Amino acid sequence: MGASHGRVGFDSFSHLKPVMQNRFTLLPLMFPPYTGRVKRLKEMVLRLVK
């Protein structure tokens, strides 16, 4: 088979790069599908704005 048919081969032929993930962002709350929790939060915010 050779060394190119496994995890090490995949890593050597790939361009690995670090990816930063922000787990505490509120951006997913802006887009559908809205869950029940997101709907309640949206209603609370809209009541405060009025």
C-alpha distance matrix in Angstrom:
0.0 3.8 6.9 7.7 6.7 9.5 13.1 13.1 11.2 13.6 16.5 15.8 15.9 18.8 22.4 23.4 27.2 29.7 31.5 35.0 36.2 39.8 40.2 44.0 44.6 47.1 45.6 44.0 47.5 48.6 46.5 46.6 46.0 48.6 48.6 51.9 51.7 51.2 54.1 56.4 55.5 56.2 59.5 60.5 59.7 61.7 64.6 64.7 64.7 67.7
3.8 0.0 3.8 5.6 6.4 8.8 11.9 10.9 8.9 12.1 14.3 13.1 13.7 16.9 20.2 21.3 25.0 27.6 29.8 33.3 34.8 38.5 39.2 42.9 43.6 46.3 44.9 43.5 47.1 48.2 46.3 46.8 46.3 48.8 48.9 52.2 51.7 51.1 54.2 56.4 55.2 55.9 59.4 60.2 59.2 61.3 64.3 64.1 64.1 67.1
6.9 3.8 0.0 3.8 5.7 6.7 9.1 7.4 5.8 9.4 11.0 9.9 11.1 14.1 17.3 18.0 21.7 24.2 26.6 30.0 31.6 35.4 36.1 39.8 40.6 43.4 42.1 40.9 44.5 45.7 44.0 44.7 44.3 46.6 46.7 49.9 49.3 48.7 51.8 53.9 52.6 53.4 56.9 57.5 56.5 58.7 61.6 61.3 61.3 64.5
7.7 5.6 3.8 0.0 3.8 5.9 8.1 7.1 3.9 6.7 9.2 8.2 8.3 11.3 14.7 15.9 19.7 22.4 24.5 28.1 29.7 33.4 34.2 38.0 38.5 41.2 39.6 38.4 42.0 43.0 41.2 41.8 41.5 44.0 44.3 47.7 47.2 46.3 49.4 51.7 50.3 50.9 54.4 55.2 54.2 56.2 59.2 59.0 58.8 61.9
6.7 6.4 5.7 3.8 0.0 3.8 7.2 8.0 5.8 7.2 10.4 10.7 10.6 12.8 16.5 17.3 20.9 23.3 25.0 28.4 29.5 33.2 33.6 37.4 38.0 40.5 39.0 37.5 41.0 42.1 40.1 40.4 39.9 42.4 42.5 45.9 45.5 44.9 47.9 50.2 49.1 49.8 53.2 54.1 53.2 55.2 58.2 58.2 58.1 61.1
9.5 8.8 6.7 5.9 3.8 0.0 3.8 5.5 5.2 6.2 8.6 10.0 10.8 12.2 15.6 15.6 19.1 21.0 22.7 25.9 27.0 30.6 30.8 34.6 35.5 38.1 36.9 35.3 38.8 40.2 38.4 38.8 38.2 40.5 40.4 43.6 43.0 42.6 45.7 47.8 46.6 47.5 50.9 51.6 50.9 53.0 55.9 55.8 55.9 59.0
13.1 11.9 9.1 8.1 7.2 3.8 0.0 3.8 5.4 5.1 6.2 8.6 10.1 10.5 13.5 12.7 16.0 17.6 19.3 22.5 23.5 27.2 27.5 31.2 32.2 35.0 33.9 32.5 36.0 37.5 36.0 36.6 36.1 38.2 38.0 41.2 40.4 39.9 43.2 45.1 43.8 44.8 48.2 48.7 47.9 50.2 53.0 52.7 52.9 56.1
13.1 10.9 7.4 7.1 8.0 5.5 3.8 0.0 3.8 5.4 5.1 6.1 8.7 9.9 12.5 12.0 15.5 17.4 19.8 23.0 24.6 28.3 29.0 32.7 33.7 36.7 35.6 34.6 38.2 39.5 38.2 39.1 38.8 40.8 40.8 44.0 43.0 42.4 45.7 47.6 46.0 47.0 50.5 50.9 49.9 52.2 55.1 54.6 54.6 57.9
11.2 8.9 5.8 3.9 5.8 5.2 5.4 3.8 0.0 3.8 5.4 5.1 6.3 8.5 11.8 12.4 16.2 18.7 20.9 24.4 26.1 29.8 30.7 34.4 35.0 37.9 36.5 35.4 39.1 40.1 38.5 39.4 39.1 41.5 41.7 45.0 44.3 43.5 46.6 48.8 47.3 47.9 51.5 52.1 51.0 53.1 56.1 55.8 55.7 58.8
13.6 12.1 9.4 6.7 7.2 6.2 5.1 5.4 3.8 0.0 3.8 5.5 5.4 6.1 9.6 10.1 13.7 16.2 18.0 21.6 23.0 26.8 27.6 31.3 31.8 34.5 32.9 31.8 35.5 36.5 34.8 35.6 35.5 37.8 38.2 41.6 40.9 39.9 43.1 45.3 43.8 44.4 47.9 48.7 47.5 49.6 52.6 52.4 52.2 55.3
16.5 14.3 11.0 9.2 10.4 8.6 6.2 5.1 5.4 3.8 0.0 3.8 5.5 5.1 7.6 7.2 10.9 13.3 15.6 19.1 20.9 24.7 25.8 29.5 30.0 33.0 31.7 30.9 34.6 35.6 34.4 35.5 35.5 37.6 38.0 41.3 40.2 39.3 42.6 44.6 42.9 43.5 47.1 47.6 46.3 48.5 51.5 51.0 50.8 54.1
15.8 13.1 9.9 8.2 10.7 10.0 8.6 6.1 5.1 5.5 3.8 0.0 3.8 5.6 7.8 8.7 12.4 15.3 18.0 21.5 23.8 27.5 29.0 32.5 32.9 36.0 34.5 34.0 37.7 38.5 37.3 38.6 38.7 40.9 41.4 44.8 43.7 42.6 45.9 47.9 46.1 46.6 50.3 50.8 49.3 51.5 54.6 54.0 53.6 56.9
15.9 13.7 11.1 8.3 10.6 10.8 10.1 8.7 6.3 5.4 5.5 3.8 0.0 3.8 6.8 9.1 12.7 16.0 18.2 21.9 24.0 27.8 29.3 32.8 32.9 35.6 33.8 33.2 37.0 37.5 36.0 37.2 37.4 39.9 40.6 44.1 43.3 42.0 45.1 47.4 45.7 45.9 49.6 50.3 48.8 50.7 54.0 53.5 53.0 56.2
18.8 16.9 14.1 11.3 12.8 12.2 10.5 9.9 8.5 6.1 5.1 5.6 3.8 0.0 3.8 5.8 9.3 12.6 14.5 18.3 20.3 24.1 25.7 29.2 29.1 31.9 30.0 29.5 33.3 33.8 32.4 33.7 34.1 36.4 37.2 40.7 39.8 38.4 41.5 43.8 42.0 42.2 45.9 46.6 45.1 47.0 50.2 49.7 49.2 52.4
22.4 20.2 17.3 14.7 16.5 15.6 13.5 12.5 11.8 9.6 7.6 7.8 6.8 3.8 0.0 3.8 6.4 10.1 12.3 16.0 18.5 22.1 24.2 27.5 27.3 30.2 28.3 28.2 32.0 32.4 31.3 33.1 33.7 35.8 36.8 40.3 39.1 37.5 40.7 42.9 40.8 40.9 44.7 45.2 43.4 45.4 48.6 47.9 47.2 50.5
23.4 21.3 18.0 15.9 17.3 15.6 12.7 12.0 12.4 10.1 7.2 8.7 9.1 5.8 3.8 0.0 3.8 6.9 9.5 13.1 15.6 19.3 21.2 24.6 24.7 27.8 26.4 26.3 30.0 30.7 29.9 31.7 32.2 34.0 34.8 38.1 36.7 35.3 38.6 40.6 38.5 38.9 42.6 42.9 41.2 43.4 46.5 45.7 45.3 48.7
27.2 25.0 21.7 19.7 20.9 19.1 16.0 15.5 16.2 13.7 10.9 12.4 12.7 9.3 6.4 3.8 0.0 3.8 6.5 9.9 12.9 16.4 18.7 21.8 21.9 25.1 23.7 24.1 27.7 28.3 27.9 30.0 30.8 32.4 33.2 36.4 34.8 33.2 36.6 38.4 36.1 36.4 40.2 40.4 38.5 40.7 43.8 42.8 42.3 45.7
29.7 27.6 24.2 22.4 23.3 21.0 17.6 17.4 18.7 16.2 13.3 15.3 16.0 12.6 10.1 6.9 3.8 0.0 3.8 6.6 9.8 13.2 15.5 18.5 18.9 22.3 21.4 21.9 25.4 26.3 26.2 28.5 29.2 30.4 31.1 34.1 32.2 30.7 34.2 35.8 33.3 33.9 37.7 37.6 35.7 38.2 41.1 40.0 39.7 43.2
31.5 29.8 26.6 24.5 25.0 22.7 19.3 19.8 20.9 18.0 15.6 18.0 18.2 14.5 12.3 9.5 6.5 3.8 0.0 3.8 6.4 9.9 12.3 15.3 15.4 18.7 17.7 18.1 21.6 22.5 22.5 24.8 25.6 26.7 27.5 30.5 28.7 27.1 30.5 32.2 29.7 30.2 34.0 34.0 32.2 34.6 37.5 36.5 36.2 39.6
35.0 33.3 30.0 28.1 28.4 25.9 22.5 23.0 24.4 21.6 19.1 21.5 21.9 18.3 16.0 13.1 9.9 6.6 3.8 0.0 3.8 6.7 9.5 12.1 12.4 15.9 15.4 16.3 19.5 20.6 21.1 23.7 24.6 25.2 25.9 28.7 26.5 24.9 28.4 29.8 27.1 27.7 31.5 31.2 29.3 31.9 34.7 33.4 33.2 36.8
36.2 34.8 31.6 29.7 29.5 27.0 23.5 24.6 26.1 23.0 20.9 23.8 24.0 20.3 18.5 15.6 12.9 9.8 6.4 3.8 0.0 3.8 6.0 9.0 9.4 12.8 12.5 13.0 16.2 17.7 18.2 20.6 21.3 21.7 22.2 24.9 22.8 21.3 24.9 26.2 23.6 24.4 28.1 27.9 26.3 28.9 31.6 30.6 30.6 34.1
39.8 38.5 35.4 33.4 33.2 30.6 27.2 28.3 29.8 26.8 24.7 27.5 27.8 24.1 22.1 19.3 16.4 13.2 9.9 6.7 3.8 0.0 3.8 5.5 6.0 9.7 10.2 11.3 13.9 15.5 16.7 19.4 20.2 20.1 20.5 22.9 20.4 18.8 22.4 23.5 20.6 21.5 25.2 24.6 22.9 25.7 28.3 27.1 27.2 30.8
40.2 39.2 36.1 34.2 33.6 30.8 27.5 29.0 30.7 27.6 25.8 29.0 29.3 25.7 24.2 21.2 18.7 15.5 12.3 9.5 6.0 3.8 0.0 3.8 5.8 8.9 10.2 10.3 12.5 15.0 16.1 18.2 18.6 18.1 18.0 20.2 17.6 16.5 20.3 21.1 18.5 20.0 23.5 22.9 21.7 24.7 27.0 26.1 26.6 30.1
44.0 42.9 39.8 38.0 37.4 34.6 31.2 32.7 34.4 31.3 29.5 32.5 32.8 29.2 27.5 24.6 21.8 18.5 15.3 12.1 9.0 5.5 3.8 0.0 3.8 6.6 9.1 10.0 11.2 13.7 15.7 18.0 18.6 17.5 17.4 19.1 16.1 14.9 18.6 18.9 16.0 17.5 20.9 20.0 18.6 21.8 24.0 22.7 23.4 26.9
44.6 43.6 40.6 38.5 38.0 35.5 32.2 33.7 35.0 31.8 30.0 32.9 32.9 29.1 27.3 24.7 21.9 18.9 15.4 12.4 9.4 6.0 5.8 3.8 0.0 3.8 5.5 7.4 8.8 10.6 12.7 15.6 16.7 15.8 16.4 18.4 15.7 13.7 17.2 18.0 15.0 15.7 19.3 18.8 17.0 19.7 22.4 21.2 21.3 24.9
47.1 46.3 43.4 41.2 40.5 38.1 35.0 36.7 37.9 34.5 33.0 36.0 35.6 31.9 30.2 27.8 25.1 22.3 18.7 15.9 12.8 9.7 8.9 6.6 3.8 0.0 3.8 5.7 5.6 7.5 10.2 13.0 14.3 12.9 13.8 15.6 13.0 10.5 13.7 14.7 11.6 12.0 15.7 15.4 13.5 16.1 18.9 18.0 18.1 21.5
45.6 44.9 42.1 39.6 39.0 36.9 33.9 35.6 36.5 32.9 31.7 34.5 33.8 30.0 28.3 26.4 23.7 21.4 17.7 15.4 12.5 10.2 10.2 9.1 5.5 3.8 0.0 3.9 5.3 5.5 7.7 11.0 12.8 12.3 14.1 16.5 14.7 11.6 14.4 16.3 13.5 13.0 16.8 17.3 15.2 17.1 20.3 19.8 19.2 22.4
44.0 43.5 40.9 38.4 37.5 35.3 32.5 34.6 35.4 31.8 30.9 34.0 33.2 29.5 28.2 26.3 24.1 21.9 18.1 16.3 13.0 11.3 10.3 10.0 7.4 5.7 3.9 0.0 3.8 5.3 5.8 8.3 9.5 9.4 11.0 13.9 12.6 9.8 12.8 15.0 13.0 12.8 16.5 17.4 16.0 17.8 20.9 21.0 20.8 23.7
47.5 47.1 44.5 42.0 41.0 38.8 36.0 38.2 39.1 35.5 34.6 37.7 37.0 33.3 32.0 30.0 27.7 25.4 21.6 19.5 16.2 13.9 12.5 11.2 8.8 5.6 5.3 3.8 0.0 3.8 5.7 7.7 8.9 7.3 9.0 11.2 9.7 6.5 9.3 11.4 9.4 9.0 12.7 13.7 12.5 14.2 17.2 17.6 17.6 20.3
48.6 48.2 45.7 43.0 42.1 40.2 37.5 39.5 40.1 36.5 35.6 38.5 37.5 33.8 32.4 30.7 28.3 26.3 22.5 20.6 17.7 15.5 15.0 13.7 10.6 7.5 5.5 5.3 3.8 0.0 3.8 7.0 9.3 8.4 11.2 13.5 12.6 8.9 10.5 13.1 11.1 9.4 13.0 14.5 12.7 13.6 17.1 17.5 16.7 19.3
46.5 46.3 44.0 41.2 40.1 38.4 36.0 38.2 38.5 34.8 34.4 37.3 36.0 32.4 31.3 29.9 27.9 26.2 22.5 21.1 18.2 16.7 16.1 15.7 12.7 10.2 7.7 5.8 5.7 3.8 0.0 3.8 6.5 7.2 10.5 13.4 13.4 10.0 11.4 14.6 13.5 11.8 15.1 17.1 15.8 16.3 19.7 20.6 19.8 22.0
46.6 46.8 44.7 41.8 40.4 38.8 36.6 39.1 39.4 35.6 35.5 38.6 37.2 33.7 33.1 31.7 30.0 28.5 24.8 23.7 20.6 19.4 18.2 18.0 15.6 13.0 11.0 8.3 7.7 7.0 3.8 0.0 3.0 4.8 8.3 11.5 12.5 9.6 10.3 13.9 13.8 12.2 15.0 17.6 16.9 17.1 20.3 21.8 21.3 23.1
46.0 46.3 44.3 41.5 39.9 38.2 36.1 38.8 39.1 35.5 35.5 38.7 37.4 34.1 33.7 32.2 30.8 29.2 25.6 24.6 21.3 20.2 18.6 18.6 16.7 14.3 12.8 9.5 8.9 9.3 6.5 3.0 0.0 3.8 6.5 9.8 11.4 9.3 10.0 13.6 14.0 13.1 15.5 18.1 18.1 18.4 21.3 23.0 22.9 24.6
48.6 48.8 46.6 44.0 42.4 40.5 38.2 40.8 41.5 37.8 37.6 40.9 39.9 36.4 35.8 34.0 32.4 30.4 26.7 25.2 21.7 20.1 18.1 17.5 15.8 12.9 12.3 9.4 7.3 8.4 7.2 4.8 3.8 0.0 3.8 6.6 8.0 5.8 6.3 9.8 10.4 9.7 12.0 14.5 14.8 15.4 17.9 19.7 20.0 21.6
48.6 48.9 46.7 44.3 42.5 40.4 38.0 40.8 41.7 38.2 38.0 41.4 40.6 37.2 36.8 34.8 33.2 31.1 27.5 25.9 22.2 20.5 18.0 17.4 16.4 13.8 14.1 11.0 9.0 11.2 10.5 8.3 6.5 3.8 0.0 3.8 5.4 5.2 6.3 8.8 10.0 10.6 12.4 14.4 15.5 16.6 18.5 20.3 21.2 22.9
51.9 52.2 49.9 47.7 45.9 43.6 41.2 44.0 45.0 41.6 41.3 44.8 44.1 40.7 40.3 38.1 36.4 34.1 30.5 28.7 24.9 22.9 20.2 19.1 18.4 15.6 16.5 13.9 11.2 13.5 13.4 11.5 9.8 6.6 3.8 0.0 3.8 5.5 5.1 6.3 8.6 9.9 10.7 12.4 14.4 15.4 16.6 18.7 20.2 21.5
51.7 51.7 49.3 47.2 45.5 43.0 40.4 43.0 44.3 40.9 40.2 43.7 43.3 39.8 39.1 36.7 34.8 32.2 28.7 26.5 22.8 20.4 17.6 16.1 15.7 13.0 14.7 12.6 9.7 12.6 13.4 12.5 11.4 8.0 5.4 3.8 0.0 3.8 5.5 5.2 6.2 8.6 10.0 10.7 12.4 14.3 15.5 16.8 18.6 20.4
51.2 51.1 48.7 46.3 44.9 42.6 39.9 42.4 43.5 39.9 39.3 42.6 42.0 38.4 37.5 35.3 33.2 30.7 27.1 24.9 21.3 18.8 16.5 14.9 13.7 10.5 11.6 9.8 6.5 8.9 10.0 9.6 9.3 5.8 5.2 5.5 3.8 0.0 3.8 5.5 5.0 6.0 8.6 9.8 10.5 12.2 14.2 15.4 16.5 18.5
54.1 54.2 51.8 49.4 47.9 45.7 43.2 45.7 46.6 43.1 42.6 45.9 45.1 41.5 40.7 38.6 36.6 34.2 30.5 28.4 24.9 22.4 20.3 18.6 17.2 13.7 14.4 12.8 9.3 10.5 11.4 10.3 10.0 6.3 6.3 5.1 5.5 3.8 0.0 3.8 5.5 5.1 6.2 8.7 10.0 10.5 12.3 14.4 15.4 16.8
56.4 56.4 53.9 51.7 50.2 47.8 45.1 47.6 48.8 45.3 44.6 47.9 47.4 43.8 42.9 40.6 38.4 35.8 32.2 29.8 26.2 23.5 21.1 18.9 18.0 14.7 16.3 15.0 11.4 13.1 14.6 13.9 13.6 9.8 8.8 6.3 5.2 5.5 3.8 0.0 3.8 5.4 5.1 6.2 8.7 9.9 10.6 12.5 14.4 15.7
55.5 55.2 52.6 50.3 49.1 46.6 43.8 46.0 47.3 43.8 42.9 46.1 45.7 42.0 40.8 38.5 36.1 33.3 29.7 27.1 23.6 20.6 18.5 16.0 15.0 11.6 13.5 13.0 9.4 11.1 13.5 13.8 14.0 10.4 10.0 8.6 6.2 5.0 5.5 3.8 0.0 3.8 5.4 5.1 6.3 8.6 9.9 10.8 12.5 14.6
56.2 55.9 53.4 50.9 49.8 47.5 44.8 47.0 47.9 44.4 43.5 46.6 45.9 42.2 40.9 38.9 36.4 33.9 30.2 27.7 24.4 21.5 20.0 17.5 15.7 12.0 13.0 12.8 9.0 9.4 11.8 12.2 13.1 9.7 10.6 9.9 8.6 6.0 5.1 5.4 3.8 0.0 3.8 5.5 5.2 6.2 8.6 10.0 10.7 12.6
59.5 59.4 56.9 54.4 53.2 50.9 48.2 50.5 51.5 47.9 47.1 50.3 49.6 45.9 44.7 42.6 40.2 37.7 34.0 31.5 28.1 25.2 23.5 20.9 19.3 15.7 16.8 16.5 12.7 13.0 15.1 15.0 15.5 12.0 12.4 10.7 10.0 8.6 6.2 5.1 5.4 3.8 0.0 3.8 5.5 5.1 6.2 8.7 9.9 10.8
60.5 60.2 57.5 55.2 54.1 51.6 48.7 50.9 52.1 48.7 47.6 50.8 50.3 46.6 45.2 42.9 40.4 37.6 34.0 31.2 27.9 24.6 22.9 20.0 18.8 15.4 17.3 17.4 13.7 14.5 17.1 17.6 18.1 14.5 14.4 12.4 10.7 9.8 8.7 6.2 5.1 5.5 3.8 0.0 3.8 5.5 5.2 6.4 8.8 10.3
59.7 59.2 56.5 54.2 53.2 50.9 47.9 49.9 51.0 47.5 46.3 49.3 48.8 45.1 43.4 41.2 38.5 35.7 32.2 29.3 26.3 22.9 21.7 18.6 17.0 13.5 15.2 16.0 12.5 12.7 15.8 16.9 18.1 14.8 15.5 14.4 12.4 10.5 10.0 8.7 6.3 5.2 5.5 3.8 0.0 3.8 5.4 5.1 6.3 8.9
61.7 61.3 58.7 56.2 55.2 53.0 50.2 52.2 53.1 49.6 48.5 51.5 50.7 47.0 45.4 43.4 40.7 38.2 34.6 31.9 28.9 25.7 24.7 21.8 19.7 16.1 17.1 17.8 14.2 13.6 16.3 17.1 18.4 15.4 16.6 15.4 14.3 12.2 10.5 9.9 8.6 6.2 5.1 5.5 3.8 0.0 3.8 5.4 5.1 6.4
64.6 64.3 61.6 59.2 58.2 55.9 53.0 55.1 56.1 52.6 51.5 54.6 54.0 50.2 48.6 46.5 43.8 41.1 37.5 34.7 31.6 28.3 27.0 24.0 22.4 18.9 20.3 20.9 17.2 17.1 19.7 20.3 21.3 17.9 18.5 16.6 15.5 14.2 12.3 10.6 9.9 8.6 6.2 5.2 5.4 3.8 0.0 3.8 5.5 5.5
64.7 64.1 61.3 59.0 58.2 55.8 52.7 54.6 55.8 52.4 51.0 54.0 53.5 49.7 47.9 45.7 42.8 40.0 36.5 33.4 30.6 27.1 26.1 22.7 21.2 18.0 19.8 21.0 17.6 17.5 20.6 21.8 23.0 19.7 20.3 18.7 16.8 15.4 14.4 12.5 10.8 10.0 8.7 6.4 5.1 5.4 3.8 0.0 3.8 5.6
64.7 64.1 61.3 58.8 58.1 55.9 52.9 54.6 55.7 52.2 50.8 53.6 53.0 49.2 47.2 45.3 42.3 39.7 36.2 33.2 30.6 27.2 26.6 23.4 21.3 18.1 19.2 20.8 17.6 16.7 19.8 21.3 22.9 20.0 21.2 20.2 18.6 16.5 15.4 14.4 12.5 10.7 9.9 8.8 6.3 5.1 5.5 3.8 0.0 3.8
67.7 67.1 64.5 61.9 61.1 59.0 56.1 57.9 58.8 55.3 54.1 56.9 56.2 52.4 50.5 48.7 45.7 43.2 39.6 36.8 34.1 30.8 30.1 26.9 24.9 21.5 22.4 23.7 20.3 19.3 22.0 23.1 24.6 21.6 22.9 21.5 20.4 18.5 16.8 15.7 14.6 12.6 10.8 10.3 8.9 6.4 5.5 5.6 3.8 0.0
